[in-house]
């Protein structure tokens, strides 16, 4: 599979980076893509961990109103506002 880049800025950046690093374009692109995938996976993992922490903190809170939820929200046995 080949990739065609039709973006002048991307082509210029790629040329600049290959000159600075003395690496081939395919090698450099592969490395950049792998780093981006790792960054995205890390962000996703952090987001999941953050959600898990939030859930744990929320469920650990004491119940401050002992009434059933239906009484608090004032719904009758048919689910209609009382």
Helices and strands as residue ranges (DSSP letters): H 8-21, H 25-60, H 69-73
